[in-house]
Amino acid sequence: MNEKIEMLKLILEINKLEERLLSLSHVIALEARRCSNSKFLDALKLEYSKLNKEFLELVEQKVFLEKVKL
């Protein structure tokens, strides 16, 4: 039962991060078109990289848990 709860928590966190990454990618695209502030764009890209790394780590955890269950 605990494994199912852990898996559901991971899925929820993955979904949240996926939404944040999507929103941030839209902001980056809009800012890149404007090119008004390269420091702001660089900060957005850095934040995106951090979120993407966290997202990939969670996906790896999920895959690991799925393998352990098998």
mmCIF file of the N, C-alpha and C atoms, coordinates in Angstrom:
data_MODEL
# 
_entry.id   MODEL 
# 
loop_
_atom_site.group_PDB 
_atom_site.id 
_atom_site.type_symbol 
_atom_site.label_atom_id 
_atom_site.label_alt_id 
_atom_site.label_comp_id 
_atom_site.label_asym_id 
_atom_site.label_entity_id 
_atom_site.label_seq_id 
_atom_site.pdbx_PDB_ins_code 
_atom_site.Cartn_x 
_atom_site.Cartn_y 
_atom_site.Cartn_z 
_atom_site.occupancy 
_atom_site.B_iso_or_equiv 
_atom_site.pdbx_formal_charge 
_atom_site.auth_seq_id 
_atom_site.auth_comp_id 
_atom_site.auth_asym_id 
_atom_site.auth_atom_id 
_atom_site.pdbx_PDB_model_num 
ATOM 1   N N  . MET A 1 1  ? 0.823  -1.199 0.000   1.00 0.00 ? 1  MET A N  1 
ATOM 2   C CA . MET A 1 1  ? 0.000  0.000  0.000   1.00 0.00 ? 1  MET A CA 1 
ATOM 3   C C  . MET A 1 1  ? 0.868  1.265  0.000   1.00 0.00 ? 1  MET A C  1 
ATOM 4   N N  . ASN A 1 2  ? 1.940  1.229  0.780   1.00 0.00 ? 2  ASN A N  1 
ATOM 5   C CA . ASN A 1 2  ? 2.838  2.387  0.833   1.00 0.00 ? 2  ASN A CA 1 
ATOM 6   C C  . ASN A 1 2  ? 3.470  2.662  -0.517  1.00 0.00 ? 2  ASN A C  1 
ATOM 7   N N  . GLU A 1 3  ? 3.771  1.589  -1.270  1.00 0.00 ? 3  GLU A N  1 
ATOM 8   C CA . GLU A 1 3  ? 4.362  1.766  -2.594  1.00 0.00 ? 3  GLU A CA 1 
ATOM 9   C C  . GLU A 1 3  ? 3.399  2.486  -3.527  1.00 0.00 ? 3  GLU A C  1 
ATOM 10  N N  . LYS A 1 4  ? 2.119  2.155  -3.426  1.00 0.00 ? 4  LYS A N  1 
ATOM 11  C CA . LYS A 1 4  ? 1.122  2.813  -4.274  1.00 0.00 ? 4  LYS A CA 1 
ATOM 12  C C  . LYS A 1 4  ? 1.007  4.285  -3.924  1.00 0.00 ? 4  LYS A C  1 
ATOM 13  N N  . ILE A 1 5  ? 1.033  4.593  -2.640  1.00 0.00 ? 5  ILE A N  1 
ATOM 14  C CA . ILE A 1 5  ? 0.967  5.991  -2.192  1.00 0.00 ? 5  ILE A CA 1 
ATOM 15  C C  . ILE A 1 5  ? 2.193  6.749  -2.674  1.00 0.00 ? 5  ILE A C  1 
ATOM 16  N N  . GLU A 1 6  ? 3.357  6.123  -2.540  1.00 0.00 ? 6  GLU A N  1 
ATOM 17  C CA . GLU A 1 6  ? 4.603  6.753  -2.998  1.00 0.00 ? 6  GLU A CA 1 
ATOM 18  C C  . GLU A 1 6  ? 4.550  7.002  -4.499  1.00 0.00 ? 6  GLU A C  1 
ATOM 19  N N  . MET A 1 7  ? 4.041  6.041  -5.252  1.00 0.00 ? 7  MET A N  1 
ATOM 20  C CA . MET A 1 7  ? 3.934  6.179  -6.700  1.00 0.00 ? 7  MET A CA 1 
ATOM 21  C C  . MET A 1 7  ? 2.969  7.311  -7.056  1.00 0.00 ? 7  MET A C  1 
ATOM 22  N N  . LEU A 1 8  ? 1.851  7.390  -6.379  1.00 0.00 ? 8  LEU A N  1 
ATOM 23  C CA . LEU A 1 8  ? 0.883  8.457  -6.648  1.00 0.00 ? 8  LEU A CA 1 
ATOM 24  C C  . LEU A 1 8  ? 1.460  9.833  -6.316  1.00 0.00 ? 8  LEU A C  1 
ATOM 25  N N  . LYS A 1 9  ? 2.220  9.920  -5.246  1.00 0.00 ? 9  LYS A N  1 
ATOM 26  C CA . LYS A 1 9  ? 2.870  11.188 -4.902  1.00 0.00 ? 9  LYS A CA 1 
ATOM 27  C C  . LYS A 1 9  ? 3.863  11.598 -5.996  1.00 0.00 ? 9  LYS A C  1 
ATOM 28  N N  . LEU A 1 10 ? 4.632  10.633 -6.472  1.00 0.00 ? 10 LEU A N  1 
ATOM 29  C CA . LEU A 1 10 ? 5.588  10.922 -7.539  1.00 0.00 ? 10 LEU A CA 1 
ATOM 30  C C  . LEU A 1 10 ? 4.874  11.379 -8.805  1.00 0.00 ? 10 LEU A C  1 
ATOM 31  N N  . ILE A 1 11 ? 3.818  10.702 -9.159  1.00 0.00 ? 11 ILE A N  1 
ATOM 32  C CA . ILE A 1 11 ? 3.054  11.072 -10.355 1.00 0.00 ? 11 ILE A CA 1 
ATOM 33  C C  . ILE A 1 11 ? 2.493  12.473 -10.217 1.00 0.00 ? 11 ILE A C  1 
ATOM 34  N N  . LEU A 1 12 ? 1.968  12.802 -9.058  1.00 0.00 ? 12 LEU A N  1 
ATOM 35  C CA . LEU A 1 12 ? 1.436  14.141 -8.813  1.00 0.00 ? 12 LEU A CA 1 
ATOM 36  C C  . LEU A 1 12 ? 2.532  15.191 -8.928  1.00 0.00 ? 12 LEU A C  1 
ATOM 37  N N  . GLU A 1 13 ? 3.685  14.929 -8.332  1.00 0.00 ? 13 GLU A N  1 
ATOM 38  C CA . GLU A 1 13 ? 4.797  15.878 -8.391  1.00 0.00 ? 13 GLU A CA 1 
ATOM 39  C C  . GLU A 1 13 ? 5.308  16.030 -9.831  1.00 0.00 ? 13 GLU A C  1 
ATOM 40  N N  . ILE A 1 14 ? 5.370  14.923 -10.547 1.00 0.00 ? 14 ILE A N  1 
ATOM 41  C CA . ILE A 1 14 ? 5.792  14.965 -11.952 1.00 0.00 ? 14 ILE A CA 1 
ATOM 42  C C  . ILE A 1 14 ? 4.824  15.823 -12.761 1.00 0.00 ? 14 ILE A C  1 
ATOM 43  N N  . ASN A 1 15 ? 3.544  15.642 -12.537 1.00 0.00 ? 15 ASN A N  1 
ATOM 44  C CA . ASN A 1 15 ? 2.540  16.427 -13.265 1.00 0.00 ? 15 ASN A CA 1 
ATOM 45  C C  . ASN A 1 15 ? 2.658  17.917 -12.950 1.00 0.00 ? 15 ASN A C  1 
ATOM 46  N N  . LYS A 1 16 ? 2.883  18.245 -11.692 1.00 0.00 ? 16 LYS A N  1 
ATOM 47  C CA . LYS A 1 16 ? 3.054  19.651 -11.313 1.00 0.00 ? 16 LYS A CA 1 
ATOM 48  C C  . LYS A 1 16 ? 4.265  20.269 -12.012 1.00 0.00 ? 16 LYS A C  1 
ATOM 49  N N  . LEU A 1 17 ? 5.374  19.532 -11.983 1.00 0.00 ? 17 LEU A N  1 
ATOM 50  C CA . LEU A 1 17 ? 6.586  20.039 -12.623 1.00 0.00 ? 17 LEU A CA 1 
ATOM 51  C C  . LEU A 1 17 ? 6.407  20.169 -14.127 1.00 0.00 ? 17 LEU A C  1 
ATOM 52  N N  . GLU A 1 18 ? 5.703  19.219 -14.709 1.00 0.00 ? 18 GLU A N  1 
ATOM 53  C CA . GLU A 1 18 ? 5.455  19.275 -16.148 1.00 0.00 ? 18 GLU A CA 1 
ATOM 54  C C  . GLU A 1 18 ? 4.670  20.527 -16.517 1.00 0.00 ? 18 GLU A C  1 
ATOM 55  N N  . GLU A 1 19 ? 3.683  20.872 -15.707 1.00 0.00 ? 19 GLU A N  1 
ATOM 56  C CA . GLU A 1 19 ? 2.903  22.090 -15.939 1.00 0.00 ? 19 GLU A CA 1 
ATOM 57  C C  . GLU A 1 19 ? 3.774  23.333 -15.790 1.00 0.00 ? 19 GLU A C  1 
ATOM 58  N N  . ARG A 1 20 ? 4.623  23.353 -14.773 1.00 0.00 ? 20 ARG A N  1 
ATOM 59  C CA . ARG A 1 20 ? 5.511  24.503 -14.565 1.00 0.00 ? 20 ARG A CA 1 
ATOM 60  C C  . ARG A 1 20 ? 6.501  24.642 -15.715 1.00 0.00 ? 20 ARG A C  1 
ATOM 61  N N  . LEU A 1 21 ? 7.029  23.510 -16.186 1.00 0.00 ? 21 LEU A N  1 
ATOM 62  C CA . LEU A 1 21 ? 7.965  23.553 -17.307 1.00 0.00 ? 21 LEU A CA 1 
ATOM 63  C C  . LEU A 1 21 ? 7.286  24.078 -18.565 1.00 0.00 ? 21 LEU A C  1 
ATOM 64  N N  . LEU A 1 22 ? 6.078  23.649 -18.792 1.00 0.00 ? 22 LEU A N  1 
ATOM 65  C CA . LEU A 1 22 ? 5.339  24.107 -19.970 1.00 0.00 ? 22 LEU A CA 1 
ATOM 66  C C  . LEU A 1 22 ? 5.082  25.612 -19.894 1.00 0.00 ? 22 LEU A C  1 
ATOM 67  N N  . SER A 1 23 ? 4.638  26.080 -18.742 1.00 0.00 ? 23 SER A N  1 
ATOM 68  C CA . SER A 1 23 ? 4.381  27.515 -18.566 1.00 0.00 ? 23 SER A CA 1 
ATOM 69  C C  . SER A 1 23 ? 5.665  28.323 -18.741 1.00 0.00 ? 23 SER A C  1 
ATOM 70  N N  . LEU A 1 24 ? 6.724  27.841 -18.140 1.00 0.00 ? 24 LEU A N  1 
ATOM 71  C CA . LEU A 1 24 ? 7.992  28.545 -18.229 1.00 0.00 ? 24 LEU A CA 1 
ATOM 72  C C  . LEU A 1 24 ? 8.523  28.559 -19.664 1.00 0.00 ? 24 LEU A C  1 
ATOM 73  N N  . SER A 1 25 ? 8.317  27.482 -20.392 1.00 0.00 ? 25 SER A N  1 
ATOM 74  C CA . SER A 1 25 ? 8.781  27.454 -21.783 1.00 0.00 ? 25 SER A CA 1 
ATOM 75  C C  . SER A 1 25 ? 8.033  28.481 -22.626 1.00 0.00 ? 25 SER A C  1 
ATOM 76  N N  . HIS A 1 26 ? 6.759  28.699 -22.314 1.00 0.00 ? 26 HIS A N  1 
ATOM 77  C CA . HIS A 1 26 ? 5.993  29.732 -23.023 1.00 0.00 ? 26 HIS A CA 1 
ATOM 78  C C  . HIS A 1 26 ? 6.534  31.126 -22.704 1.00 0.00 ? 26 HIS A C  1 
ATOM 79  N N  . VAL A 1 27 ? 6.843  31.366 -21.448 1.00 0.00 ? 27 VAL A N  1 
ATOM 80  C CA . VAL A 1 27 ? 7.391  32.659 -21.038 1.00 0.00 ? 27 VAL A CA 1 
ATOM 81  C C  . VAL A 1 27 ? 8.748  32.890 -21.713 1.00 0.00 ? 27 VAL A C  1 
ATOM 82  N N  . ILE A 1 28 ? 9.572  31.851 -21.758 1.00 0.00 ? 28 ILE A N  1 
ATOM 83  C CA . ILE A 1 28 ? 10.881 31.961 -22.403 1.00 0.00 ? 28 ILE A CA 1 
ATOM 84  C C  . ILE A 1 28 ? 10.709 32.294 -23.882 1.00 0.00 ? 28 ILE A C  1 
ATOM 85  N N  . ALA A 1 29 ? 9.774  31.617 -24.534 1.00 0.00 ? 29 ALA A N  1 
ATOM 86  C CA . ALA A 1 29 ? 9.551  31.878 -25.966 1.00 0.00 ? 29 ALA A CA 1 
ATOM 87  C C  . ALA A 1 29 ? 9.095  33.316 -26.190 1.00 0.00 ? 29 ALA A C  1 
ATOM 88  N N  . LEU A 1 30 ? 8.191  33.797 -25.362 1.00 0.00 ? 30 LEU A N  1 
ATOM 89  C CA . LEU A 1 30 ? 7.716  35.179 -25.498 1.00 0.00 ? 30 LEU A CA 1 
ATOM 90  C C  . LEU A 1 30 ? 8.845  36.181 -25.256 1.00 0.00 ? 30 LEU A C  1 
ATOM 91  N N  . GLU A 1 31 ? 9.626  35.935 -24.225 1.00 0.00 ? 31 GLU A N  1 
ATOM 92  C CA . GLU A 1 31 ? 10.719 36.843 -23.898 1.00 0.00 ? 31 GLU A CA 1 
ATOM 93  C C  . GLU A 1 31 ? 11.792 36.808 -24.985 1.00 0.00 ? 31 GLU A C  1 
ATOM 94  N N  . ALA A 1 32 ? 12.035 35.643 -25.545 1.00 0.00 ? 32 ALA A N  1 
ATOM 95  C CA . ALA A 1 32 ? 13.035 35.527 -26.611 1.00 0.00 ? 32 ALA A CA 1 
ATOM 96  C C  . ALA A 1 32 ? 12.616 36.329 -27.843 1.00 0.00 ? 32 ALA A C  1 
ATOM 97  N N  . ARG A 1 33 ? 11.313 36.366 -28.104 1.00 0.00 ? 33 ARG A N  1 
ATOM 98  C CA . ARG A 1 33 ? 10.823 37.164 -29.239 1.00 0.00 ? 33 ARG A CA 1 
ATOM 99  C C  . ARG A 1 33 ? 11.044 38.653 -28.998 1.00 0.00 ? 33 ARG A C  1 
ATOM 100 N N  . ARG A 1 34 ? 10.844 39.057 -27.759 1.00 0.00 ? 34 ARG A N  1 
ATOM 101 C CA . ARG A 1 34 ? 11.009 40.474 -27.432 1.00 0.00 ? 34 ARG A CA 1 
ATOM 102 C C  . ARG A 1 34 ? 12.473 40.867 -27.324 1.00 0.00 ? 34 ARG A C  1 
ATOM 103 N N  . CYS A 1 35 ? 13.280 39.948 -26.802 1.00 0.00 ? 35 CYS A N  1 
ATOM 104 C CA . CYS A 1 35 ? 14.716 40.190 -26.580 1.00 0.00 ? 35 CYS A CA 1 
ATOM 105 C C  . CYS A 1 35 ? 14.964 41.508 -25.848 1.00 0.00 ? 35 CYS A C  1 
ATOM 106 N N  . SER A 1 36 ? 14.085 41.836 -24.932 1.00 0.00 ? 36 SER A N  1 
ATOM 107 C CA . SER A 1 36 ? 14.222 43.114 -24.238 1.00 0.00 ? 36 SER A CA 1 
ATOM 108 C C  . SER A 1 36 ? 15.227 43.057 -23.093 1.00 0.00 ? 36 SER A C  1 
ATOM 109 N N  . ASN A 1 37 ? 15.385 41.903 -22.488 1.00 0.00 ? 37 ASN A N  1 
ATOM 110 C CA . ASN A 1 37 ? 16.265 41.814 -21.331 1.00 0.00 ? 37 ASN A CA 1 
ATOM 111 C C  . ASN A 1 37 ? 16.951 40.450 -21.338 1.00 0.00 ? 37 ASN A C  1 
ATOM 112 N N  . SER A 1 38 ? 18.169 40.417 -21.811 1.00 0.00 ? 38 SER A N  1 
ATOM 113 C CA . SER A 1 38 ? 18.864 39.133 -21.935 1.00 0.00 ? 38 SER A CA 1 
ATOM 114 C C  . SER A 1 38 ? 19.167 38.514 -20.572 1.00 0.00 ? 38 SER A C  1 
ATOM 115 N N  . LYS A 1 39 ? 19.386 39.340 -19.534 1.00 0.00 ? 39 LYS A N  1 
ATOM 116 C CA . LYS A 1 39 ? 19.632 38.792 -18.200 1.00 0.00 ? 39 LYS A CA 1 
ATOM 117 C C  . LYS A 1 39 ? 18.385 38.083 -17.681 1.00 0.00 ? 39 LYS A C  1 
ATOM 118 N N  . PHE A 1 40 ? 17.227 38.665 -17.938 1.00 0.00 ? 40 PHE A N  1 
ATOM 119 C CA . PHE A 1 40 ? 15.975 38.040 -17.527 1.00 0.00 ? 40 PHE A CA 1 
ATOM 120 C C  . PHE A 1 40 ? 15.776 36.730 -18.278 1.00 0.00 ? 40 PHE A C  1 
ATOM 121 N N  . LEU A 1 41 ? 16.061 36.733 -19.566 1.00 0.00 ? 41 LEU A N  1 
ATOM 122 C CA . LEU A 1 41 ? 15.932 35.521 -20.376 1.00 0.00 ? 41 LEU A CA 1 
ATOM 123 C C  . LEU A 1 41 ? 16.901 34.452 -19.883 1.00 0.00 ? 41 LEU A C  1 
ATOM 124 N N  . ASP A 1 42 ? 18.122 34.829 -19.556 1.00 0.00 ? 42 ASP A N  1 
ATOM 125 C CA . ASP A 1 42 ? 19.093 33.873 -19.020 1.00 0.00 ? 42 ASP A CA 1 
ATOM 126 C C  . ASP A 1 42 ? 18.612 33.288 -17.694 1.00 0.00 ? 42 ASP A C  1 
ATOM 127 N N  . ALA A 1 43 ? 18.033 34.124 -16.845 1.00 0.00 ? 43 ALA A N  1 
ATOM 128 C CA . ALA A 1 43 ? 17.505 33.641 -15.563 1.00 0.00 ? 43 ALA A CA 1 
ATOM 129 C C  . ALA A 1 43 ? 16.354 32.660 -15.791 1.00 0.00 ? 43 ALA A C  1 
ATOM 130 N N  . LEU A 1 44 ? 15.500 32.949 -16.762 1.00 0.00 ? 44 LEU A N  1 
ATOM 131 C CA . LEU A 1 44 ? 14.402 32.036 -17.075 1.00 0.00 ? 44 LEU A CA 1 
ATOM 132 C C  . LEU A 1 44 ? 14.932 30.693 -17.575 1.00 0.00 ? 44 LEU A C  1 
ATOM 133 N N  . LYS A 1 45 ? 15.940 30.750 -18.419 1.00 0.00 ? 45 LYS A N  1 
ATOM 134 C CA . LYS A 1 45 ? 16.527 29.510 -18.941 1.00 0.00 ? 45 LYS A CA 1 
ATOM 135 C C  . LYS A 1 45 ? 17.180 28.695 -17.828 1.00 0.00 ? 45 LYS A C  1 
ATOM 136 N N  . LEU A 1 46 ? 17.827 29.375 -16.905 1.00 0.00 ? 46 LEU A N  1 
ATOM 137 C CA . LEU A 1 46 ? 18.442 28.690 -15.768 1.00 0.00 ? 46 LEU A CA 1 
ATOM 138 C C  . LEU A 1 46 ? 17.383 28.016 -14.905 1.00 0.00 ? 46 LEU A C  1 
ATOM 139 N N  . GLU A 1 47 ? 16.307 28.729 -14.642 1.00 0.00 ? 47 GLU A N  1 
ATOM 140 C CA . GLU A 1 47 ? 15.209 28.155 -13.858 1.00 0.00 ? 47 GLU A CA 1 
ATOM 141 C C  . GLU A 1 47 ? 14.611 26.946 -14.580 1.00 0.00 ? 47 GLU A C  1 
ATOM 142 N N  . TYR A 1 48 ? 14.465 27.057 -15.883 1.00 0.00 ? 48 TYR A N  1 
ATOM 143 C CA . TYR A 1 48 ? 13.936 25.949 -16.677 1.00 0.00 ? 48 TYR A CA 1 
ATOM 144 C C  . TYR A 1 48 ? 14.861 24.734 -16.559 1.00 0.00 ? 48 TYR A C  1 
ATOM 145 N N  . SER A 1 49 ? 16.158 24.959 -16.638 1.00 0.00 ? 49 SER A N  1 
ATOM 146 C CA . SER A 1 49 ? 17.125 23.863 -16.521 1.00 0.00 ? 49 SER A CA 1 
ATOM 147 C C  . SER A 1 49 ? 17.021 23.170 -15.167 1.00 0.00 ? 49 SER A C  1 
ATOM 148 N N  . LYS A 1 50 ? 16.888 23.960 -14.109 1.00 0.00 ? 50 LYS A N  1 
ATOM 149 C CA . LYS A 1 50 ? 16.753 23.394 -12.771 1.00 0.00 ? 50 LYS A CA 1 
ATOM 150 C C  . LYS A 1 50 ? 15.484 22.560 -12.658 1.00 0.00 ? 50 LYS A C  1 
ATOM 151 N N  . LEU A 1 51 ? 14.369 23.115 -13.134 1.00 0.00 ? 51 LEU A N  1 
ATOM 152 C CA . LEU A 1 51 ? 13.104 22.381 -13.076 1.00 0.00 ? 51 LEU A CA 1 
ATOM 153 C C  . LEU A 1 51 ? 13.161 21.116 -13.923 1.00 0.00 ? 51 LEU A C  1 
ATOM 154 N N  . ASN A 1 52 ? 13.782 21.203 -15.067 1.00 0.00 ? 52 ASN A N  1 
ATOM 155 C CA . ASN A 1 52 ? 13.884 20.045 -15.946 1.00 0.00 ? 52 ASN A CA 1 
ATOM 156 C C  . ASN A 1 52 ? 14.712 18.939 -15.292 1.00 0.00 ? 52 ASN A C  1 
ATOM 157 N N  . LYS A 1 53 ? 15.794 19.317 -14.619 1.00 0.00 ? 53 LYS A N  1 
ATOM 158 C CA . LYS A 1 53 ? 16.626 18.336 -13.921 1.00 0.00 ? 53 LYS A CA 1 
ATOM 159 C C  . LYS A 1 53 ? 15.819 17.649 -12.822 1.00 0.00 ? 53 LYS A C  1 
ATOM 160 N N  . GLU A 1 54 ? 15.083 18.429 -12.057 1.00 0.00 ? 54 GLU A N  1 
ATOM 161 C CA . GLU A 1 54 ? 14.245 17.887 -10.992 1.00 0.00 ? 54 GLU A CA 1 
ATOM 162 C C  . GLU A 1 54 ? 13.182 16.949 -11.580 1.00 0.00 ? 54 GLU A C  1 
ATOM 163 N N  . PHE A 1 55 ? 12.591 17.369 -12.691 1.00 0.00 ? 55 PHE A N  1 
ATOM 164 C CA . PHE A 1 55 ? 11.584 16.564 -13.375 1.00 0.00 ? 55 PHE A CA 1 
ATOM 165 C C  . PHE A 1 55 ? 12.171 15.215 -13.796 1.00 0.00 ? 55 PHE A C  1 
ATOM 166 N N  . LEU A 1 56 ? 13.334 15.242 -14.409 1.00 0.00 ? 56 LEU A N  1 
ATOM 167 C CA . LEU A 1 56 ? 13.964 14.000 -14.871 1.00 0.00 ? 56 LEU A CA 1 
ATOM 168 C C  . LEU A 1 56 ? 14.327 13.081 -13.706 1.00 0.00 ? 56 LEU A C  1 
ATOM 169 N N  . GLU A 1 57 ? 14.763 13.650 -12.597 1.00 0.00 ? 57 GLU A N  1 
ATOM 170 C CA . GLU A 1 57 ? 15.064 12.845 -11.417 1.00 0.00 ? 57 GLU A CA 1 
ATOM 171 C C  . GLU A 1 57 ? 13.818 12.153 -10.885 1.00 0.00 ? 57 GLU A C  1 
ATOM 172 N N  . LEU A 1 58 ? 12.698 12.864 -10.869 1.00 0.00 ? 58 LEU A N  1 
ATOM 173 C CA . LEU A 1 58 ? 11.448 12.264 -10.414 1.00 0.00 ? 58 LEU A CA 1 
ATOM 174 C C  . LEU A 1 58 ? 10.981 11.160 -11.351 1.00 0.00 ? 58 LEU A C  1 
ATOM 175 N N  . VAL A 1 59 ? 11.135 11.378 -12.634 1.00 0.00 ? 59 VAL A N  1 
ATOM 176 C CA . VAL A 1 59 ? 10.757 10.347 -13.600 1.00 0.00 ? 59 VAL A CA 1 
ATOM 177 C C  . VAL A 1 59 ? 11.630 9.106  -13.395 1.00 0.00 ? 59 VAL A C  1 
ATOM 178 N N  . GLU A 1 60 ? 12.916 9.302  -13.141 1.00 0.00 ? 60 GLU A N  1 
ATOM 179 C CA . GLU A 1 60 ? 13.807 8.174  -12.875 1.00 0.00 ? 60 GLU A CA 1 
ATOM 180 C C  . GLU A 1 60 ? 13.361 7.420  -11.626 1.00 0.00 ? 60 GLU A C  1 
ATOM 181 N N  . GLN A 1 61 ? 12.965 8.140  -10.591 1.00 0.00 ? 61 GLN A N  1 
ATOM 182 C CA . GLN A 1 61 ? 12.470 7.495  -9.368  1.00 0.00 ? 61 GLN A CA 1 
ATOM 183 C C  . GLN A 1 61 ? 11.222 6.676  -9.665  1.00 0.00 ? 61 GLN A C  1 
ATOM 184 N N  . LYS A 1 62 ? 10.342 7.239  -10.461 1.00 0.00 ? 62 LYS A N  1 
ATOM 185 C CA . LYS A 1 62 ? 9.103  6.549  -10.814 1.00 0.00 ? 62 LYS A CA 1 
ATOM 186 C C  . LYS A 1 62 ? 9.412  5.265  -11.579 1.00 0.00 ? 62 LYS A C  1 
ATOM 187 N N  . VAL A 1 63 ? 10.304 5.346  -12.544 1.00 0.00 ? 63 VAL A N  1 
ATOM 188 C CA . VAL A 1 63 ? 10.684 4.160  -13.329 1.00 0.00 ? 63 VAL A CA 1 
ATOM 189 C C  . VAL A 1 63 ? 11.309 3.113  -12.417 1.00 0.00 ? 63 VAL A C  1 
ATOM 190 N N  . PHE A 1 64 ? 12.151 3.557  -11.501 1.00 0.00 ? 64 PHE A N  1 
ATOM 191 C CA . PHE A 1 64 ? 12.772 2.622  -10.549 1.00 0.00 ? 64 PHE A CA 1 
ATOM 192 C C  . PHE A 1 64 ? 11.709 1.923  -9.709  1.00 0.00 ? 64 PHE A C  1 
ATOM 193 N N  . LEU A 1 65 ? 10.767 2.679  -9.185  1.00 0.00 ? 65 LEU A N  1 
ATOM 194 C CA . LEU A 1 65 ? 9.705  2.078  -8.372  1.00 0.00 ? 65 LEU A CA 1 
ATOM 195 C C  . LEU A 1 65 ? 8.872  1.087  -9.182  1.00 0.00 ? 65 LEU A C  1 
ATOM 196 N N  . GLU A 1 66 ? 8.623  1.436  -10.440 1.00 0.00 ? 66 GLU A N  1 
ATOM 197 C CA . GLU A 1 66 ? 7.865  0.523  -11.285 1.00 0.00 ? 66 GLU A CA 1 
ATOM 198 C C  . GLU A 1 66 ? 8.634  -0.781 -11.500 1.00 0.00 ? 66 GLU A C  1 
ATOM 199 N N  . LYS A 1 67 ? 9.937  -0.701 -11.691 1.00 0.00 ? 67 LYS A N  1 
ATOM 200 C CA . LYS A 1 67 ? 10.766 -1.896 -11.887 1.00 0.00 ? 67 LYS A CA 1 
ATOM 201 C C  . LYS A 1 67 ? 10.801 -2.743 -10.624 1.00 0.00 ? 67 LYS A C  1 
ATOM 202 N N  . VAL A 1 68 ? 10.870 -2.094 -9.469  1.00 0.00 ? 68 VAL A N  1 
ATOM 203 C CA . VAL A 1 68 ? 10.922 -2.806 -8.196  1.00 0.00 ? 68 VAL A CA 1 
ATOM 204 C C  . VAL A 1 68 ? 9.602  -3.567 -7.984  1.00 0.00 ? 68 VAL A C  1 
ATOM 205 N N  . LYS A 1 69 ? 8.507  -2.967 -8.392  1.00 0.00 ? 69 LYS A N  1 
ATOM 206 C CA . LYS A 1 69 ? 7.207  -3.623 -8.213  1.00 0.00 ? 69 LYS A CA 1 
ATOM 207 C C  . LYS A 1 69 ? 7.095  -4.886 -9.055  1.00 0.00 ? 69 LYS A C  1 
ATOM 208 N N  . LEU A 1 70 ? 7.767  -4.911 -10.220 1.00 0.00 ? 70 LEU A N  1 
ATOM 209 C CA . LEU A 1 70 ? 7.709  -6.066 -11.114 1.00 0.00 ? 70 LEU A CA 1 
ATOM 210 C C  . LEU A 1 70 ? 8.528  -7.165 -10.529 1.00 0.00 ? 70 LEU A C  1 
# 
